[in-house]
Amino acid sequence: MKFFPVSRWTCFLILYTGITALCCSCQKPKSDPDTAVGNDYSLMETESNQVMDAVQSSMIDHGLGRLCNQGSRSTLLPACATVTLNTGQQVLTIDFGNVNCLCSDWDGKNRKGKLVAAYSGNYGDSGTTIHLTTEDYYVNDNHFNYDLSLTNMGHNGQGQPYFKVVISNASAETPTGTISWSSLRTRTWSEGYNSATPYDDVYEIAGTASGTSRSGTTFNAEILTSLVKEVGCRWITKGTLQITPSGQDLRTLDFGDGTCDSKAVLVVNGVTYNINLD
């Protein structure tokens, strides 16, 4: 039997390959880097607040604000949106038309279809209820469906109006899948209540949500520190929440320090990801 000499380089390669294979076999799996659930949550959260802002602004503009300040605000909506008020049936309809209507001075998004709000009284009056539904409603070509109920609960201990918001059935049909969504919220009107423009209005939002992402992952979410939604900014500017997707690592979504921008931070098992809210 012959033995062939083995070079030191060959020995190194054999040793390196063996050590690498051993290390790989013992390596723990990395944290799930998937940010899709966080992005899907943000899409639904953002538009949920936008439709409520649109209804609030339109009701006040059409004399359904509060008795001490009727119709004194300028609308958020563009000229291509038509607001119709049926006082007999107590229904307000916002119609963005059948082709894309650019909301350039509001949030820069294209909309079409209708928001239909059945109301029991003035937006600012304690006890008023609003039931909001959608008809062929699209935002940037994503098809949104809403069944939303809002109740004016009066004023809290700080004298701020606050609202109970129940979204029992909402969805967004996108080119890459459908997101479903439900939530129970308290929406506090913390700033801008007595001013004559909607653009300085600020809401603080607390509560929970649940849904299914476009990839089919179910999730629950809980707001840890109140989300801050400025009507004059297209994004949520502050606040944190915890998202728990089924079968995945818990993740925390941080909307920032109050700056009006599209940036948010998602933390998954100690790993930080920057996400864009657009």
C-alpha positions as a printed NumPy array, in Angstrom:
array([[  0.   ,   0.   ,   0.   ],
       [  1.309,   3.403,  -0.984],
       [  0.947,   6.55 ,   1.08 ],
       [  0.905,   9.872,  -0.724],
       [  2.299,  12.914,   1.011],
       [ -0.255,  15.535,   2.046],
       [  0.73 ,  19.173,   1.91 ],
       [  0.25 ,  21.509,   4.849],
       [ -2.235,  23.519,   2.733],
       [ -4.394,  20.436,   2.15 ],
       [ -4.331,  19.651,   5.88 ],
       [ -5.462,  23.218,   6.597],
       [ -8.382,  22.943,   4.198],
       [ -9.524,  19.667,   5.715],
       [ -9.268,  21.064,   9.245],
       [-11.059,  24.327,   8.299],
       [-13.897,  22.46 ,   6.562],
       [-14.4  ,  20.216,   9.57 ],
       [-14.451,  23.074,  12.068],
       [-16.843,  25.118,   9.887],
       [-19.247,  22.193,   9.555],
       [-19.148,  21.598,  13.299],
       [-19.772,  25.266,  14.117],
       [-22.641,  25.518,  11.633],
       [-24.312,  22.426,  13.065],
       [-24.203,  23.921,  16.572],
       [-25.21 ,  27.461,  15.586],
       [-28.496,  28.759,  17.026],
       [-31.063,  30.009,  14.525],
       [-30.987,  33.76 ,  13.966],
       [-33.842,  36.045,  14.98 ],
       [-36.66 ,  36.271,  12.468],
       [-35.813,  39.36 ,  10.375],
       [-39.28 ,  39.566,   8.794],
       [-40.68 ,  43.095,   9.097],
       [-43.832,  42.354,   7.103],
       [-46.162,  42.161,  10.101],
       [-44.918,  45.544,  11.348],
       [-45.425,  47.123,   7.926],
       [-48.906,  45.606,   7.588],
       [-49.867,  46.865,  11.04 ],
       [-48.65 ,  50.373,  10.163],
       [-50.636,  50.418,   6.913],
       [-53.892,  49.629,   8.724],
       [-53.182,  51.899,  11.695],
       [-52.345,  54.874,   9.487],
       [-55.413,  54.677,   7.242],
       [-57.729,  53.99 ,  10.197],
       [-56.708,  57.334,  11.651],
       [-56.932,  59.098,   8.296],
       [-60.551,  58.116,   7.66 ],
       [-61.518,  59.362,  11.132],
       [-59.701,  62.661,  10.511],
       [-61.541,  63.065,   7.196],
       [-64.942,  62.473,   8.796],
       [-64.208,  64.818,  11.718],
       [-63.093,  67.635,   9.414],
       [-66.07 ,  67.194,   7.077],
       [-68.625,  67.1  ,   9.896],
       [-67.283,  70.316,  11.422],
       [-67.138,  72.022,   8.009],
       [-70.812,  71.169,   7.474],
       [-72.129,  72.455,  10.788],
       [-71.815,  69.199,  12.752],
       [-68.942,  70.159,  15.008],
       [-69.996,  71.369,  18.424],
       [-72.575,  73.98 ,  19.272],
       [-70.031,  76.646,  20.288],
       [-67.959,  76.372,  17.124],
       [-70.019,  75.31 ,  14.127],
       [-68.446,  75.146,  10.689],
       [-65.416,  77.238,  11.554],
       [-62.682,  74.968,  10.173],
       [-61.204,  74.503,   6.728],
       [-61.426,  70.987,   5.352],
       [-58.528,  68.584,   4.915],
       [-59.988,  67.305,   1.681],
       [-58.99 ,  68.25 ,  -1.893],
       [-61.326,  69.842,  -4.445],
       [-61.772,  66.478,  -6.194],
       [-63.581,  65.12 ,  -3.111],
       [-67.305,  65.871,  -2.78 ],
       [-69.015,  65.944,   0.603],
       [-72.779,  65.373,   0.693],
       [-74.892,  65.849,   3.816],
       [-78.292,  64.169,   4.162],
       [-79.687,  65.785,   7.322],
       [-82.941,  63.81 ,   7.178],
       [-81.186,  60.449,   7.338],
       [-78.203,  61.863,   9.279],
       [-75.642,  60.547,   6.813],
       [-72.496,  62.316,   5.593],
       [-70.811,  60.952,   2.462],
       [-67.291,  61.769,   1.278],
       [-66.941,  60.833,  -2.393],
       [-63.444,  60.823,  -3.907],
       [-64.826,  59.838,  -7.318],
       [-64.142,  56.893,  -9.622],
       [-60.614,  57.904, -10.62 ],
       [-57.673,  58.719,  -8.38 ],
       [-58.131,  61.927,  -6.397],
       [-54.788,  63.278,  -5.134],
       [-54.937,  64.503,  -1.527],
       [-51.894,  66.709,  -2.035],
       [-52.397,  69.083,   0.917],
       [-53.372,  66.301,   3.307],
       [-51.183,  63.205,   3.013],
       [-50.126,  63.081,  -0.64 ],
       [-52.048,  59.853,  -1.368],
       [-54.457,  59.008,  -4.148],
       [-57.982,  58.025,  -3.146],
       [-61.162,  56.964,  -4.862],
       [-64.506,  55.603,  -3.676],
       [-66.647,  56.671,  -0.732],
       [-66.593,  57.059,   3.041],
       [-70.136,  56.916,   4.457],
       [-70.727,  58.144,   8.022],
       [-74.083,  57.711,   9.77 ],
       [-74.17 ,  60.021,  12.804],
       [-76.489,  60.631,  15.765],
       [-75.39 ,  64.189,  16.594],
       [-72.581,  66.742,  16.495],
       [-69.046,  65.343,  16.442],
       [-68.017,  67.282,  19.549],
       [-71.086,  66.46 ,  21.659],
       [-70.96 ,  63.835,  24.398],
       [-72.876,  60.679,  23.47 ],
       [-72.671,  61.167,  19.694],
       [-72.121,  57.953,  17.745],
       [-70.739,  57.65 ,  14.221],
       [-70.874,  54.481,  12.146],
       [-68.402,  54.605,   9.265],
       [-68.419,  52.244,   6.297],
       [-66.7  ,  52.306,   2.896],
       [-67.839,  51.817,  -0.691],
       [-65.207,  50.805,  -3.279],
       [-62.649,  52.783,  -1.276],
       [-59.055,  52.736,  -2.556],
       [-55.892,  54.381,  -1.249],
       [-52.891,  54.271,  -3.611],
       [-54.737,  51.43 ,  -5.401],
       [-55.056,  49.335,  -2.226],
       [-58.695,  48.405,  -1.608],
       [-59.725,  49.233,   1.979],
       [-62.907,  48.062,   3.697],
       [-64.004,  49.487,   7.047],
       [-66.769,  48.914,   9.577],
       [-65.929,  51.469,  12.261],
       [-67.933,  52.765,  15.201],
       [-66.927,  55.911,  17.1  ],
       [-68.595,  57.141,  20.306],
       [-67.955,  60.525,  21.94 ],
       [-67.395,  59.683,  25.63 ],
       [-67.328,  63.278,  26.86 ],
       [-64.288,  64.799,  28.59 ],
       [-61.606,  63.132,  30.667],
       [-60.118,  64.449,  33.923],
       [-57.902,  66.869,  31.974],
       [-60.909,  68.347,  30.164],
       [-59.992,  66.646,  26.867],
       [-62.684,  65.094,  24.642],
       [-62.157,  61.384,  24.081],
       [-63.738,  58.751,  21.901],
       [-64.225,  54.999,  21.992],
       [-63.367,  53.513,  18.6  ],
       [-64.317,  49.96 ,  17.632],
       [-63.171,  48.539,  14.296],
       [-64.905,  45.203,  13.996],
       [-64.193,  44.407,  10.389],
       [-61.484,  46.044,   8.287],
       [-59.245,  44.852,   5.494],
       [-56.794,  46.059,   2.879],
       [-56.489,  44.175,  -0.396],
       [-53.03 ,  44.773,  -1.853],
       [-51.204,  43.32 ,  -4.887],
       [-49.276,  41.   ,  -2.543],
       [-52.142,  39.815,  -0.341],
       [-54.942,  40.871,   2.006],
       [-54.55 ,  42.268,   5.52 ],
       [-57.418,  41.851,   7.998],
       [-57.753,  44.026,  11.079],
       [-59.868,  44.728,  14.154],
       [-59.209,  47.003,  17.116],
       [-60.561,  48.569,  20.302],
       [-59.223,  52.05 ,  20.987],
       [-59.482,  55.157,  23.104],
       [-58.785,  58.241,  20.975],
       [-58.151,  61.387,  23.037],
       [-58.323,  64.84 ,  21.438],
       [-55.322,  66.251,  23.299],
       [-54.596,  69.454,  21.319],
       [-56.37 ,  71.812,  18.925],
       [-59.895,  71.405,  20.292],
       [-60.595,  75.149,  20.477],
       [-58.764,  76.321,  17.358],
       [-60.195,  77.201,  13.962],
       [-58.101,  74.818,  11.854],
       [-57.869,  71.003,  11.786],
       [-54.142,  71.05 ,  11.098],
       [-53.141,  71.632,  14.732],
       [-55.354,  68.84 ,  16.072],
       [-53.503,  66.095,  17.943],
       [-54.897,  62.746,  19.075],
       [-53.402,  60.281,  21.529],
       [-54.392,  56.681,  20.918],
       [-54.39 ,  53.721,  23.324],
       [-55.749,  50.196,  23.085],
       [-55.335,  46.858,  21.332],
       [-55.637,  45.347,  17.87 ],
       [-55.478,  41.986,  16.122],
       [-55.425,  40.74 ,  12.576],
       [-53.834,  38.675,   9.856],
       [-50.936,  39.884,   7.713],
       [-50.887,  39.568,   3.932],
       [-48.62 ,  36.512,   4.32 ],
       [-51.26 ,  34.78 ,   6.469],
       [-49.63 ,  35.345,   9.876],
       [-52.082,  36.146,  12.668],
       [-51.01 ,  38.721,  15.247],
       [-52.063,  40.648,  18.343],
       [-50.918,  44.163,  19.18 ],
       [-50.984,  46.285,  22.312],
       [-50.075,  49.97 ,  22.555],
       [-47.46 ,  50.443,  25.304],
       [-47.155,  54.238,  25.195],
       [-49.848,  56.304,  23.492],
       [-49.559,  56.733,  19.746],
       [-49.522,  60.41 ,  18.802],
       [-51.378,  61.293,  15.593],
       [-51.125,  64.914,  14.443],
       [-53.768,  65.712,  11.848],
       [-51.239,  67.995,  10.127],
       [-48.811,  65.073,   9.677],
       [-49.473,  62.076,   7.476],
       [-47.715,  59.648,   9.851],
       [-47.916,  58.699,  13.506],
       [-45.144,  60.731,  15.115],
       [-44.643,  59.088,  18.489],
       [-45.497,  56.08 ,  20.624],
       [-44.633,  52.41 ,  20.99 ],
       [-46.533,  49.175,  20.67 ],
       [-45.9  ,  45.48 ,  21.015],
       [-46.801,  43.071,  18.222],
       [-47.033,  39.33 ,  18.851],
       [-47.226,  37.317,  15.615],
       [-48.252,  33.665,  15.861],
       [-45.192,  31.399,  15.892],
       [-42.706,  34.286,  15.649],
       [-40.666,  36.438,  17.995],
       [-42.403,  39.282,  19.791],
       [-41.545,  42.641,  18.238],
       [-41.724,  46.251,  19.387],
       [-42.58 ,  49.067,  16.991],
       [-41.376,  52.573,  17.91 ],
       [-42.784,  55.478,  15.885],
       [-40.152,  57.998,  17.011],
       [-39.651,  61.11 ,  19.115],
       [-42.41 ,  63.328,  17.692],
       [-40.734,  64.272,  14.409],
       [-43.101,  64.243,  11.423],
       [-41.445,  61.671,   9.173],
       [-42.011,  58.211,   7.707],
       [-39.414,  56.522,   9.9  ],
       [-40.078,  53.875,  12.541],
       [-37.96 ,  51.281,  14.298],
       [-38.888,  47.626,  14.688],
       [-37.034,  45.559,  17.288],
       [-37.173,  41.76 ,  16.981],
       [-35.358,  39.704,  19.627],
       [-32.811,  42.46 ,  20.177],
       [-32.237,  43.104,  16.462],
       [-33.211,  46.557,  15.161],
       [-34.748,  47.173,  11.732],
       [-35.554,  50.554,  10.205],
       [-38.891,  50.558,   8.417],
       [-40.643,  53.093,   6.204],
       [-44.259,  53.912,   7.052],
       [-45.261,  54.838,   3.481]])
